[in-house]
């Protein structure tokens, strides 16, 4: 997912840390994307193909023998999941399964951080935050596909990666709404505002009173990097699940965010 919003930020961060980054993802969706503006194509080994191509993905992972894998490739928009549910399900579930299947064949130590979403939980509309042990669910195709990806991750860990012969260590992480520069996706509040205001138009807020755990892109990414480092050193974190987000007192409504 190196051409996506979080993936391109992570690629740049890893490059600055001295990592040899190989990315797998689709073509960037805009010339204004963070990936394009920062000319990341010249900094990393960027492979443009779909993670639903199981053979290409498996061959690449076997050839390159990575020390770390960060899986951020996804169809990440709720409304788009209604328009094309099959693409959403196949990308988010089968793409994740293809990575897990490739991990089975690795014969070396490798840490894999699998990023899903806090929308993987069954929506209870309660006032406190979800815990990692809460029930998975989701009524829309996007949320349900993310919950299913979590079930697939747990299944592969218990069935194939938990045994002593495997040197692969994995963790799944669930993050809330992420904002930051270089995000030009549709149906995302900050890009929608900038697109409208730059043309002198008003912004239509679909759910102005909805509250979300907003966080800047560098916050969850720092968590992913910290977790990967800890997981590499500490076997007891293997197979665990982690939520990434601010405390409840930092939740703000869509309207508050737009006013800010």
Secondary structure, DSSP 8 states (H G I E B T S, - for coil): -TTSHHHHHHHHHHHHTT---EEEE---S-TTSHHHHTTGGGTSEEEE--TT-HHHHHHHHHHH--SEEEE--S---HHHHHH-HHHHHIIIIIHHHHHHHHHHT--S-EEEEEE--GGGB-----SS---TTS-B--SSHHHHHHHHHHHHHHHHIIIIISSTT--EEEEEEEE--EE-TT---TT-HHHHHHHHHTTT-----SSTT-EE--EEHHHHHHHHHHHHHHHHH-GGGTT-EEEE---GGG-EEHHHHHH-
